[in-house]
C-alpha cells in the first residue's frame, strides 16, 4: 500500500469566491457613474468651465459666501480664502455626489432585490 498525503485544501483564497458573491463597487462602476455625471452636465448645458460659471452664477455665489464664512469662523483669514476657493466647485461637487449616491442606491437595490427573489423561492419550496 502506497503512502498518500492528506488532501490539501484549495489554494484559491476565500476572498476570490467572496468577491463573486458580494456586491463590490469596482472601477467599472465608477466609470459608469462618471459617464452619467457627464450626461447630466450635458443636459444642464454645462460643457466647459465658462458655461459652468454662466449657467450657475447664483448657486456658485451662495456657496462661495457660505464656504468662506465657515472657513473664516474656523481658521480665520486663511480659512476664508480656502473656503471661498472651495465654494467655487461646491455646486458641481454636490451634483457629482448626488449622481454617485443615486447609482450606489440603484446598485444596492438590485442586490437586495436579487436576495429577495432567492429568499422567496426558498420559502416557496420549503413552505
Z-matrix of the N, CA and C atoms (Angstrom, degrees):
N
C 1 1.427
C 2 1.525 1 108.27
N 3 1.311 2 115.66 1 129.56
C 4 1.461 3 121.17 2 -176.75
C 5 1.525 4 110.15 3 -84.25
N 6 1.305 5 113.02 4 151.95
C 7 1.466 6 119.16 5 178.64
C 8 1.528 7 110.07 6 -77.67
N 9 1.309 8 116.24 7 130.34
C 10 1.459 9 120.87 8 177.56
C 11 1.524 10 109.15 9 -115.01
N 12 1.311 11 113.73 10 136.62
C 13 1.465 12 116.93 11 175.64
C 14 1.528 13 108.30 12 -81.66
N 15 1.309 14 116.05 13 149.02
C 16 1.478 15 117.34 14 179.48
C 17 1.523 16 110.99 15 -63.51
N 18 1.324 17 115.20 16 151.63
C 19 1.475 18 119.70 17 -179.70
C 20 1.511 19 109.25 18 -63.67
N 21 1.293 20 113.97 19 132.78
C 22 1.456 21 119.03 20 178.31
C 23 1.517 22 109.12 21 -91.06
N 24 1.311 23 114.47 22 149.70
C 25 1.461 24 119.90 23 177.80
C 26 1.524 25 109.13 24 -67.73
N 27 1.284 26 114.66 25 160.85
C 28 1.453 27 120.15 26 179.26
C 29 1.521 28 110.30 27 -57.60
N 30 1.314 29 116.42 28 139.52
C 31 1.456 30 120.30 29 -179.57
C 32 1.520 31 112.52 30 -82.26
N 33 1.337 32 116.67 31 -6.21
C 34 1.457 33 120.02 32 177.45
C 35 1.522 34 108.56 33 -70.54
N 36 1.299 35 116.69 34 133.49
C 37 1.460 36 117.14 35 175.84
C 38 1.527 37 111.42 36 -69.33
N 39 1.307 38 115.40 37 149.82
C 40 1.461 39 120.34 38 -178.27
C 41 1.523 40 110.43 39 -63.66
N 42 1.310 41 117.33 40 -30.39
C 43 1.452 42 121.77 41 -178.43
C 44 1.520 43 112.81 42 -57.91
N 45 1.323 44 118.23 43 -34.13
C 46 1.462 45 120.61 44 179.68
C 47 1.522 46 111.06 45 -64.41
N 48 1.310 47 117.60 46 -42.64
C 49 1.457 48 120.54 47 178.55
C 50 1.527 49 110.08 48 -68.18
N 51 1.307 50 115.87 49 -36.92
C 52 1.449 51 120.52 50 -179.73
C 53 1.528 52 111.15 51 -64.92
N 54 1.323 53 117.16 52 -37.34
C 55 1.459 54 121.06 53 179.29
C 56 1.522 55 111.92 54 -65.99
N 57 1.321 56 117.59 55 -26.67
C 58 1.449 57 120.61 56 179.62
C 59 1.530 58 112.01 57 -77.52
N 60 1.321 59 117.59 58 -19.65
C 61 1.454 60 121.70 59 -176.39
C 62 1.526 61 112.17 60 -100.90
N 63 1.321 62 116.64 61 -42.68
C 64 1.461 63 120.81 62 -175.89
C 65 1.525 64 111.38 63 -82.96
N 66 1.319 65 116.30 64 149.11
C 67 1.467 66 118.76 65 176.45
C 68 1.525 67 109.76 66 -79.05
N 69 1.288 68 117.21 67 106.28
C 70 1.456 69 122.09 68 -179.07
C 71 1.526 70 107.80 69 -108.28
N 72 1.325 71 116.08 70 129.10
C 73 1.462 72 121.35 71 177.66
C 74 1.520 73 107.90 72 -73.25
N 75 1.304 74 116.84 73 121.70
C 76 1.465 75 121.87 74 -175.59
C 77 1.528 76 110.02 75 -111.70
N 78 1.323 77 117.46 76 169.72
C 79 1.462 78 119.68 77 174.64
C 80 1.526 79 113.29 78 -58.90
N 81 1.316 80 117.46 79 -28.70
C 82 1.470 81 119.89 80 177.11
C 83 1.529 82 110.58 81 -64.79
N 84 1.346 83 117.22 82 -38.49
C 85 1.459 84 120.16 83 176.84
C 86 1.523 85 111.04 84 -64.98
N 87 1.326 86 117.08 85 -38.61
C 88 1.456 87 120.75 86 178.08
C 89 1.520 88 110.94 87 -65.80
N 90 1.315 89 116.62 88 -37.94
C 91 1.463 90 119.95 89 178.08
C 92 1.528 91 110.92 90 -64.09
N 93 1.329 92 116.78 91 -39.87
C 94 1.468 93 120.37 92 177.20
C 95 1.524 94 110.24 93 -64.64
N 96 1.331 95 116.41 94 -41.59
C 97 1.472 96 120.12 95 178.67
C 98 1.525 97 110.90 96 -62.39
N 99 1.320 98 117.16 97 -40.42
C 100 1.460 99 119.86 98 178.20
C 101 1.531 100 112.03 99 -66.56
N 102 1.333 101 116.86 100 -35.38
C 103 1.464 102 119.58 101 175.29
C 104 1.524 103 111.40 102 -65.03
N 105 1.341 104 116.72 103 -41.25
C 106 1.460 105 119.88 104 175.88
C 107 1.522 106 110.71 105 -62.28
N 108 1.323 107 116.56 106 -39.85
C 109 1.464 108 121.17 107 179.32
C 110 1.526 109 110.52 108 -62.78
N 111 1.324 110 117.19 109 -44.54
C 112 1.461 111 120.42 110 177.75
C 113 1.529 112 110.88 111 -63.13
N 114 1.330 113 116.89 112 -37.09
C 115 1.459 114 120.78 113 178.18
C 116 1.534 115 110.86 114 -65.90
N 117 1.330 116 116.92 115 -41.53
C 118 1.462 117 120.54 116 177.62
C 119 1.525 118 110.20 117 -62.98
N 120 1.325 119 116.70 118 -43.16
C 121 1.460 120 119.96 119 177.63
C 122 1.526 121 110.92 120 -61.41
N 123 1.316 122 116.52 121 -41.13
C 124 1.465 123 120.42 122 178.07
C 125 1.521 124 111.85 123 -62.61
N 126 1.342 125 116.85 124 -39.79
C 127 1.466 126 119.67 125 178.93
C 128 1.524 127 111.51 126 -69.40
N 129 1.325 128 116.89 127 -27.39
C 130 1.466 129 120.67 128 176.49
C 131 1.521 130 112.03 129 -82.28
N 132 1.327 131 117.20 130 -7.15
C 133 1.453 132 121.38 131 179.18
C 134 1.516 133 113.95 132 85.56
N 135 1.317 134 117.12 133 15.43
C 136 1.463 135 120.93 134 179.71
C 137 1.526 136 107.73 135 -99.46
N 138 1.320 137 115.27 136 108.67
C 139 1.458 138 119.77 137 -177.93
C 140 1.523 139 112.73 138 -111.60
N 141 1.328 140 116.88 139 -24.07
C 142 1.459 141 120.74 140 179.00
C 143 1.525 142 108.60 141 -149.90
N 144 1.334 143 115.93 142 -175.80
C 145 1.461 144 120.89 143 -176.68
C 146 1.525 145 110.88 144 -64.63
N 147 1.303 146 116.68 145 -39.59
C 148 1.468 147 120.09 146 -179.29
C 149 1.522 148 111.56 147 -61.96
N 150 1.323 149 117.04 148 -45.66
C 151 1.466 150 119.75 149 179.36
C 152 1.535 151 111.26 150 -67.90
N 153 1.341 152 117.19 151 -28.84
C 154 1.468 153 120.96 152 175.67
C 155 1.525 154 110.09 153 -61.33
N 156 1.320 155 116.83 154 -47.05
C 157 1.465 156 120.51 155 -179.86
C 158 1.530 157 112.07 156 -72.03
N 159 1.318 158 117.87 157 -28.15
C 160 1.461 159 120.33 158 178.97
C 161 1.524 160 112.13 159 -78.00
N 162 1.332 161 117.85 160 -36.95
C 163 1.463 162 121.14 161 -176.30
C 164 1.531 163 112.67 162 -80.07
N 165 1.324 164 117.58 163 -34.05
C 166 1.465 165 121.12 164 -172.81
C 167 1.529 166 113.12 165 -122.23
N 168 1.320 167 120.52 166 53.06
C 169 1.469 168 118.68 167 -178.05
C 170 1.532 169 112.85 168 -70.05
N 171 1.329 170 117.94 169 -36.48
C 172 1.466 171 120.02 170 -177.26
C 173 1.531 172 111.79 171 -72.17
N 174 1.352 173 120.56 172 -48.12
C 175 1.468 174 118.45 173 176.98
C 176 1.534 175 112.80 174 -61.48
N 177 1.336 176 116.83 175 -35.08
C 178 1.462 177 119.52 176 178.36
C 179 1.519 178 109.83 177 -66.42
N 180 1.323 179 117.60 178 -44.25
C 181 1.469 180 120.58 179 -179.70
C 182 1.528 181 110.87 180 -63.31
N 183 1.318 182 117.21 181 -43.32
C 184 1.464 183 120.71 182 178.89
C 185 1.523 184 110.68 183 -61.85
N 186 1.323 185 116.94 184 -45.53
C 187 1.466 186 119.45 185 -178.27
C 188 1.527 187 111.73 186 -68.75
N 189 1.326 188 118.05 187 -32.96
C 190 1.466 189 120.05 188 176.66
C 191 1.528 190 109.45 189 -63.97
N 192 1.336 191 116.61 190 -45.97
C 193 1.466 192 120.05 191 -178.82
C 194 1.525 193 110.82 192 -64.36
N 195 1.330 194 117.67 193 -45.95
C 196 1.459 195 120.75 194 -178.50
C 197 1.527 196 111.22 195 -65.12
N 198 1.318 197 117.15 196 -46.43
C 199 1.467 198 120.41 197 -179.06
C 200 1.533 199 111.47 198 -66.04
N 201 1.322 200 117.05 199 -39.30
C 202 1.465 201 119.81 200 177.77
C 203 1.524 202 110.55 201 -65.93
N 204 1.323 203 117.13 202 -39.77
C 205 1.462 204 120.45 203 179.31
C 206 1.527 205 111.14 204 -65.08
N 207 1.334 206 117.05 205 -44.55
C 208 1.470 207 120.48 206 178.59
C 209 1.526 208 110.09 207 -64.88
N 210 1.320 209 116.98 208 -41.44
C 211 1.461 210 119.73 209 177.75
C 212 1.513 211 112.66 210 -63.91
N 213 1.327 212 116.98 211 -40.32
C 214 1.464 213 120.84 212 179.00
C 215 1.523 214 110.94 213 -67.44
N 216 1.319 215 117.09 214 -35.79
C 217 1.456 216 120.11 215 179.76
C 218 1.522 217 112.17 216 -67.37
N 219 1.319 218 116.27 217 -29.65
C 220 1.468 219 118.39 218 -176.94
C 221 1.521 220 113.65 219 -98.71
N 222 1.341 221 118.61 220 -35.28
C 223 1.465 222 120.69 221 -173.05
C 224 1.525 223 114.20 222 -126.66
N 225 1.300 224 118.65 223 4.90
C 226 1.455 225 120.32 224 179.33
C 227 1.523 226 112.42 225 79.86
N 228 1.340 227 115.54 226 -145.03
C 229 1.470 228 120.59 227 -175.87
C 230 1.528 229 112.06 228 -63.26
N 231 1.320 230 115.60 229 -43.46
C 232 1.472 231 119.42 230 179.53
C 233 1.530 232 110.59 231 -60.26
N 234 1.318 233 117.42 232 -42.09
C 235 1.461 234 121.53 233 177.63
C 236 1.505 235 112.42 234 -66.17
N 237 1.330 236 116.25 235 -33.88
C 238 1.462 237 120.52 236 177.98
C 239 1.528 238 110.37 237 -64.94
N 240 1.317 239 116.63 238 -44.33
C 241 1.466 240 120.60 239 -179.79
C 242 1.531 241 110.69 240 -66.69
N 243 1.320 242 116.26 241 -47.31
C 244 1.468 243 119.73 242 -179.07
C 245 1.534 244 110.29 243 -65.20
N 246 1.329 245 117.04 244 -41.72
C 247 1.463 246 120.61 245 178.04
C 248 1.514 247 112.10 246 -62.14
N 249 1.350 248 115.99 247 -40.82
C 250 1.463 249 119.04 248 177.77
C 251 1.518 250 112.12 249 -63.33
N 252 1.330 251 116.61 250 -40.51
C 253 1.473 252 119.78 251 177.96
C 254 1.525 253 111.35 252 -66.37
N 255 1.322 254 115.82 253 -40.09
C 256 1.465 255 118.52 254 177.94
C 257 1.526 256 111.76 255 -69.41
N 258 1.322 257 116.84 256 -27.99
C 259 1.455 258 120.76 257 178.04
C 260 1.514 259 113.12 258 -65.49
N 261 1.317 260 116.35 259 -23.11
C 262 1.472 261 119.66 260 177.97
C 263 1.524 262 110.98 261 -63.62
N 264 1.323 263 116.55 262 -38.80
C 265 1.470 264 119.77 263 -176.72
C 266 1.525 265 112.74 264 -98.89
N 267 1.326 266 118.09 265 -0.25
C 268 1.466 267 120.17 266 -176.40
C 269 1.533 268 113.47 267 -59.94
N 270 1.343 269 121.08 268 -44.36
C 271 1.474 270 118.41 269 -179.05
C 272 1.529 271 112.98 270 -62.53
N 273 1.310 272 116.71 271 -41.11
C 274 1.466 273 119.22 272 -178.85
C 275 1.532 274 110.55 273 -72.14
N 276 1.335 275 116.38 274 -32.63
C 277 1.464 276 119.58 275 177.02
C 278 1.525 277 110.83 276 -67.80
N 279 1.323 278 117.14 277 -38.05
C 280 1.466 279 119.86 278 176.83
C 281 1.530 280 111.54 279 -67.00
N 282 1.319 281 116.71 280 -36.11
C 283 1.459 282 119.85 281 176.44
C 284 1.530 283 110.47 282 -65.23
N 285 1.331 284 116.71 283 -43.55
C 286 1.469 285 120.67 284 177.48
C 287 1.520 286 110.69 285 -61.66
N 288 1.326 287 116.45 286 -42.86
C 289 1.462 288 120.23 287 179.07
C 290 1.523 289 110.92 288 -63.14
N 291 1.317 290 117.47 289 -40.23
C 292 1.461 291 120.62 290 178.02
C 293 1.518 292 112.59 291 -62.86
N 294 1.329 293 116.66 292 -43.20
C 295 1.471 294 120.23 293 177.93
C 296 1.528 295 110.00 294 -64.41
N 297 1.317 296 116.91 295 -42.92
C 298 1.467 297 120.79 296 -179.01
C 299 1.535 298 110.63 297 -64.01
N 300 1.327 299 117.79 298 -44.89
C 301 1.465 300 120.55 299 179.61
C 302 1.525 301 111.95 300 -66.01
N 303 1.324 302 117.46 301 -35.98
C 304 1.467 303 119.88 302 177.32
C 305 1.526 304 110.88 303 -64.28
N 306 1.315 305 117.25 304 -41.86
C 307 1.468 306 119.55 305 179.54
C 308 1.531 307 111.68 306 -71.28
N 309 1.322 308 117.38 307 -34.47
C 310 1.462 309 119.68 308 175.77
C 311 1.528 310 109.80 309 -65.02
N 312 1.325 311 117.01 310 -41.79
C 313 1.468 312 120.36 311 177.70
C 314 1.529 313 110.87 312 -62.90
N 315 1.322 314 117.36 313 -40.94
C 316 1.463 315 120.91 314 176.95
C 317 1.529 316 110.97 315 -63.45
N 318 1.312 317 116.47 316 -42.96
C 319 1.466 318 122.86 317 179.05
C 320 1.533 319 110.24 318 -59.20
N 321 1.329 320 117.03 319 -46.75
C 322 1.458 321 120.52 320 -179.65
C 323 1.524 322 111.80 321 -72.06
N 324 1.328 323 117.44 322 -32.42
C 325 1.463 324 120.04 323 178.20
C 326 1.531 325 111.18 324 -65.01
N 327 1.310 326 116.40 325 -39.15
C 328 1.469 327 119.82 326 177.04
C 329 1.524 328 110.31 327 -63.88
N 330 1.318 329 116.64 328 -41.88
C 331 1.466 330 121.10 329 178.79
C 332 1.527 331 110.99 330 -63.65
N 333 1.329 332 117.16 331 -45.64
C 334 1.467 333 121.02 332 179.90
C 335 1.525 334 110.38 333 -65.56
N 336 1.323 335 117.98 334 -39.20
C 337 1.470 336 120.71 335 178.42
C 338 1.522 337 111.15 336 -64.47
N 339 1.325 338 117.01 337 -38.86
C 340 1.463 339 119.57 338 178.15
C 341 1.527 340 110.75 339 -63.96
N 342 1.336 341 116.51 340 -42.38
C 343 1.465 342 119.00 341 177.91
C 344 1.524 343 111.09 342 -67.34
N 345 1.316 344 118.38 343 -33.90
C 346 1.463 345 120.70 344 177.69
C 347 1.526 346 110.67 345 -64.20
N 348 1.309 347 116.64 346 -40.59
C 349 1.467 348 120.65 347 177.35
C 350 1.525 349 110.47 348 -64.25
N 351 1.332 350 116.60 349 -43.31
C 352 1.476 351 120.05 350 179.56
C 353 1.525 352 110.26 351 -62.65
N 354 1.319 353 117.69 352 -46.28
C 355 1.464 354 121.19 353 -179.68
C 356 1.526 355 110.11 354 -63.78
N 357 1.325 356 117.90 355 -40.07
C 358 1.460 357 120.43 356 178.91
C 359 1.520 358 111.31 357 -63.56
N 360 1.321 359 116.91 358 -42.67
C 361 1.476 360 120.16 359 179.78
C 362 1.523 361 110.34 360 -64.10
N 363 1.320 362 117.24 361 -44.66
C 364 1.475 363 120.53 362 178.63
C 365 1.526 364 109.93 363 -63.50
N 366 1.315 365 117.42 364 -41.23
C 367 1.478 366 121.08 365 179.05
C 368 1.527 367 110.11 366 -64.13
N 369 1.351 368 117.29 367 -40.45
C 370 1.465 369 120.51 368 -178.49
C 371 1.535 370 110.70 369 -68.42
N 372 1.316 371 117.31 370 -35.30
C 373 1.463 372 119.95 371 -178.72
C 374 1.516 373 111.56 372 -72.49
N 375 1.325 374 117.73 373 -44.34
C 376 1.456 375 121.78 374 -173.30
C 377 1.533 376 113.24 375 -99.50
N 378 1.279 377 118.15 376 17.89
C 379 1.447 378 122.05 377 -179.49
C 380 1.470 379 112.16 378 -70.23
